[in-house]
Amino acid sequence: MWPEFHHGAAAALRLAPPGCGAKEEGELGRHWIMYNKPRTRQHAHAGFLMGLGLQGHLLALANTDVYRYMAQGHDVTMMAVLVGMAAARRGSMHHAIAKMLCLHIPALHPPSFTELELEVPALVQISALLGIGLLYLGSA
C-alpha cells in the first residue's frame, strides 16, 4: 500500500509547480486532474493527489471535485486530499479549507455534533490536524 502511495507522490513531484516553465507548455488544470482520476480507488493515485497538492496544482479543483474525492470513503485518498489542499494553501489561513479540515477532527466539533456520530478514521484525523498546522504556518 505505502510503496504505491509514495510512487504516486514522487510522480507528481516530478511535475513543475504552477507558474514555472514556458507558457505554451500549459499548466495542470481541473479537467486534466479529473480526467486522469481512476475508476477504482488506488493508493498510487492518492499519492499523486498529495504530490499535486504539495506542488500547488490542487488549487485548480472546484469544491465539488474535492467533495467527490472525499466522498469515496477511501482513507488514504481522504488523507492525501486534506494534506494536499492544506499544503497548497500553506500559511494562508484559508477559511474554507480550515472548515474542511476541522470537520474531520471530532475533538473540534461542538457538542451538538455528537448526534451525527461521524466516524472519522484515525489516519484522516491525524492528516486533518497536520493540515491545520500547514494552513496556519507562520500565523502566530
Secondary structure, DSSP 8 states (H G I E B T S, - for coil): -HHHHHHHHHHHHTS--TT-S-GGG----HHHHHHT--SS--HHHHHHHHHHHHHTGGGGS-HHHHHHHHHT--HHHHHHHHHHHHHHTTTS--HHHHHHHHHT-GGGS-GGGGGT-----HHHHHHHHHHHHHHTTT--
